[in-house]
């Protein structure tokens, strides 16, 4: 864990921006997929599953970076 909280904050901000973009992409996908049932178009289903898996991974990644920022702020001896 870095000693200076500024790089951790900057990393968290950039991760958060990517998180918002991924959530917007999932929302657009869900709007487009409204009239389709799962498995009708295999490539469309694979794209959706991949997008949702990526969004889940990135959400956990962003949460880890957020916890790092909080830990640096609450670090004793500051």
C-alpha positions in Angstrom: 0.0 0.0 0.0 1.5 3.4 -0.9 2.3 5.9 1.8 1.0 8.9 -0.1 -2.8 8.9 -0.5 -2.8 11.1 -3.7 -1.9 8.4 -6.2 -4.5 6.1 -4.6 -7.2 8.8 -4.9 -6.3 9.4 -8.6 -6.4 5.7 -9.3 -9.8 5.4 -7.7 -11.1 8.4 -9.6 -10.0 6.9 -13.0 -11.4 3.5 -12.0 -14.7 5.1 -11.0 -15.0 6.8 -14.4 -14.4 3.5 -16.1 -17.1 2.0 -13.8 -19.6 4.6 -14.9 -18.9 3.9 -18.5 -19.3 0.1 -18.0 -22.6 0.6 -16.2 -23.8 2.8 -19.0 -22.8 0.1 -21.5 -24.7 -2.6 -19.6 -27.8 -0.3 -19.4 -27.6 0.3 -23.2 -27.2 -3.5 -23.7 -30.3 -4.2 -21.5 -32.4 -1.7 -23.4 -31.4 -3.2 -26.7 -32.0 -6.7 -25.5 -35.4 -6.0 -24.2 -37.3 -7.8 -27.0 -34.9 -10.8 -27.2 -35.0 -14.0 -25.2 -31.7 -15.5 -23.9 -30.1 -17.8 -26.4 -32.0 -16.6 -29.5 -28.9 -14.9 -30.9 -25.8 -16.7 -29.5 -23.3 -13.9 -30.3 -25.6 -11.3 -28.7 -25.9 -13.4 -25.6 -22.1 -13.9 -25.4 -21.5 -10.2 -25.7 -24.0 -9.5 -22.9 -22.6 -12.1 -20.6 -19.0 -10.9 -21.3 -20.1 -7.3 -20.7 -21.8 -8.2 -17.4 -18.8 -10.2 -16.3 -16.4 -7.4 -17.0 -18.7 -4.9 -15.2 -18.7 -7.2 -12.1 -14.9 -7.6 -12.1 -14.4 -3.9 -12.5 -16.9 -3.1 -9.7 -14.9 -5.3 -7.3 -11.7 -3.7 -8.5 -13.1 -0.2 -7.9 -14.3 -1.2 -4.5 -10.8 -2.5 -3.6 -9.3 0.8 -4.6 -12.0 2.7 -2.7 -11.1 0.7 0.4 -7.5 1.5 -0.1 -8.3 5.2 -0.1 -10.3 4.8 3.1 -7.5 2.8 4.7 -4.9 5.5 3.8 -7.2 8.2 5.3 -7.8 6.3 8.5 -4.1 5.2 8.9 -2.9 5.8 12.5 0.2 7.9 13.0 -0.7 10.5 10.4 
